[in-house]
Amino acid sequence: MALKTTTIELDGQTIILETGLFGAQAGG
């Protein structure tokens, strides 16, 4: 099962969320 990664830029910092793990908390 492949993980979908979401890249978010916050205050100049790059945050990568693995929705496969944090999807429930991050809202996908």
N, C-alpha and C positions, 0 to 999 in steps of 0.2 A: 504494500500500500504506500503510494508516494505521498510525501508531505508537501503541502502547499505553503510557500513562504510569503509572508507579507512584509514589505519593507516600508517603514514609516520614518520620516525625518522629523525629529523633534528638537528644537533649539540647536540645530546644527549637528545633532547626534543621529546616527543611523541605527534604528532599532529593527531587528529582524524577528518577526514572530512566526513560529512554526505552528500553523493552525491545526496541524495534526495533533499537537499536544495541548495548545492553549486556545483552541478554537472555541471551546465552551466559555472560557473566561473573556477572550478578546472579542467574542461575538462573530468569529469567522474572519 
